[in-house]
């Protein structure tokens, strides 16, 4: 699996652009970060990407997991963030369908 690798020096806006572009292209988005600063930048990027995507009718959410990885022969713990895509239903369509199903899609 391919990962966007985010460091503490990564620009959240640039990473957000990459996330939004991958989502629009239908490419699965997975992020890997090592260290508190890197995880902070990654989460900020997801929040910014969400702001880019919501006006297009797409929302995203994420799920973090731990992973043991090797960097230069040294074992480290990384945070991997899977990004999930949700298509939003326009409000006009929401009135024409079952509201429970629409609520499930919207959140």
Secondary structure in CASP SS format (residue, H / E / C, confidence):
PFRMAT SS
TARGET T0000
AUTHOR 0000-0000-0000
METHOD secondary structure of the structure
MODEL  1
X C 1.00
X C 1.00
X C 1.00
X E 1.00
X E 1.00
X E 1.00
X C 1.00
X C 1.00
X C 1.00
X C 1.00
X C 1.00
X H 1.00
X H 1.00
X H 1.00
X H 1.00
X H 1.00
X H 1.00
X H 1.00
X H 1.00
X H 1.00
X H 1.00
X H 1.00
X H 1.00
X H 1.00
X H 1.00
X C 1.00
X C 1.00
X C 1.00
X E 1.00
X E 1.00
X E 1.00
X E 1.00
X E 1.00
X C 1.00
X C 1.00
X H 1.00
X H 1.00
X H 1.00
X H 1.00
X H 1.00
X H 1.00
X H 1.00
X H 1.00
X H 1.00
X H 1.00
X H 1.00
X H 1.00
X H 1.00
X H 1.00
X H 1.00
X H 1.00
X H 1.00
X H 1.00
X H 1.00
X C 1.00
X C 1.00
X C 1.00
X E 1.00
X E 1.00
X E 1.00
X E 1.00
X E 1.00
X E 1.00
X E 1.00
X E 1.00
X E 1.00
X E 1.00
X E 1.00
X E 1.00
X E 1.00
X E 1.00
X C 1.00
X C 1.00
X E 1.00
X E 1.00
X E 1.00
X E 1.00
X E 1.00
X E 1.00
X E 1.00
X E 1.00
X E 1.00
X E 1.00
X E 1.00
X E 1.00
X E 1.00
X E 1.00
X C 1.00
X C 1.00
X C 1.00
X H 1.00
X H 1.00
X H 1.00
X H 1.00
X H 1.00
X C 1.00
X C 1.00
X C 1.00
X H 1.00
X H 1.00
X H 1.00
X H 1.00
X H 1.00
X H 1.00
X H 1.00
X H 1.00
X C 1.00
END
